[in-house]
């Protein structure tokens, strides 16, 4: 399993599809939306299907064995 990715959040939240792009797990926000819609993404351990779900500091996002920990900036 790859090392966890720490994502420093700027502001109150980031949309899930954008987080996938910014963390380097997909090439674009559009690709992020497709990945989320496929059911491949988990937020805090539960499958998340809302493409623009607001992700806040303290949450974790998982995709294909990659874990992203969202931390406050």
Secondary structure per residue as TSV (DSSP state, phi and psi in degrees):
chain	resnum	aa	ss	phi	psi
A	1	X	-	360.0	132.0
A	2	X	-	-64.2	157.7
A	3	X	-	-62.7	144.3
A	4	X	-	-59.9	147.8
A	5	X	E	-99.6	128.4
A	6	X	E	-97.8	122.1
A	7	X	E	-108.9	117.1
A	8	X	E	-82.5	113.1
A	9	X	E	-76.8	130.2
A	10	X	-	-106.3	117.9
A	11	X	S	94.7	-163.9
A	12	X	S	-79.7	-38.0
A	13	X	-	-157.9	170.4
A	14	X	E	-136.7	142.9
A	15	X	E	-72.6	143.1
A	16	X	H	-54.6	-47.7
A	17	X	H	-61.7	-35.8
A	18	X	H	-71.9	-36.1
A	19	X	H	-60.8	-42.8
A	20	X	H	-59.8	-40.0
A	21	X	H	-68.7	-48.9
A	22	X	H	-66.0	-29.2
A	23	X	T	-83.8	-3.4
A	24	X	T	82.9	17.8
A	25	X	S	-91.0	-9.5
A	26	X	S	-154.0	168.9
A	27	X	S	-84.7	-24.4
A	28	X	S	-154.1	166.7
A	29	X	H	-62.3	-36.0
A	30	X	H	-64.6	-41.4
A	31	X	H	-64.8	-38.2
A	32	X	H	-60.8	-41.5
A	33	X	H	-61.3	-43.4
A	34	X	H	-64.1	-40.6
A	35	X	H	-64.5	-44.8
A	36	X	H	-62.3	-45.3
A	37	X	H	-61.5	-27.1
A	38	X	T	-74.9	-12.1
A	39	X	T	86.5	13.9
A	40	X	-	-85.7	-8.8
A	41	X	E	-105.6	136.1
A	42	X	E	-116.4	137.4
A	43	X	E	-117.1	121.9
A	44	X	T	51.5	38.0
A	45	X	T	88.0	-8.5
A	46	X	E	-111.7	141.3
A	47	X	E	-59.6	132.2
A	48	X	-	-118.7	123.8
A	49	X	-	-108.2	-5.2
A	50	X	-	-83.2	113.0
A	51	X	T	-61.7	-35.7
A	52	X	T	-108.0	28.0
A	53	X	-	-53.4	135.1
A	54	X	E	-81.0	119.9
A	55	X	E	-102.0	128.9
A	56	X	-	-117.9	167.5
A	57	X	T	-53.9	137.0
A	58	X	T	97.9	-13.0
A	59	X	-	-88.7	159.5
A	60	X	E	-122.2	145.6
A	61	X	E	-127.0	132.8
A	62	X	E	-120.8	138.0
A	63	X	E	-151.3	122.1
A	64	X	T	48.3	45.6
A	65	X	T	83.3	-4.9
A	66	X	E	-93.9	135.8
A	67	X	E	-116.4	127.3
A	68	X	E	-112.3	121.3
A	69	X	E	-100.0	123.9
A	70	X	E	-93.8	123.1
A	71	X	E	-123.2	153.6
A	72	X	E	-67.5	145.0
A	73	X	-	-75.2	360.0
